[in-house]
Amino acid sequence: PSAMSTAATFRKLALALGGAVESAHMGHPDFRAGGRIFASLSPDEATGTVKLTPEQQQAMLAAEPRSFRPASGAWGRSGWTIALLAATPRPVLATVLELAHENVTSQPARKSTGQKKTAAGKPRKAAKAVGKKTRPIKLTNSAQTRRATGSPAEGKPGPQGG
């Protein structure tokens, strides 16, 4: 079995992704790319939250039920997923962070000027993504996760220095 994850592992994996920076909101660390949050750590750093699509979320809940649960309410229904770090193998955590990062970097970068506005200067209503393509995942256990992501077996450094 693979080593389980910690907040330090979560932070290291998140910050290794292209253009990722650590910031904070509502009293806890978050990780952003292109101005968009793709992951965050709970204030006690026992759990991490990642921005998956609802389909990716369902695949991860089925593949690793001890590691993941949906965030509460509308956040969870939209794909935000909580990882119990002490129960999440490092290769699985790396996979969900990569997916979350891809999910936000595949969207246009957010401007730091605040709310989007129409040409008339009025606040724009949020548009729903139509036909957005996301990377499918089909995993049933940690061994398949390692094979699917090309992650090495436990104890061996991966392509990014493990």
Number of C-alpha atoms within 10 A of each C-alpha: 8 16 13 17 22 21 17 10 16 23 19 13 20 28 17 12 17 13 13 20 17 15 12 13 8 8 9 13 17 23 23 22 22 20 17 19 21 26 27 25 23 16 12 9 16 14 22 25 25 27 27 28 21 16 15 22 25 19 17 26 19 15 20 20 16 13 20 23 19 23 18 11 9 10 12 18 14 16 20 24 29 23 28 21 23 16 17 23 22 23 27 27 25 23 19 23 25 20 22 24 27 19 19 21 20 12 12 10 12 14 11 9 6 7 12 15 11 9 8 7 8 10 11 12 10 8 6 7 8 6 6 9 9 14 10 11 19 14 19 15 14 18 16 15 22 21 13 13 14 12 22 16 14 15 9 10 11 13 9 8 6 15
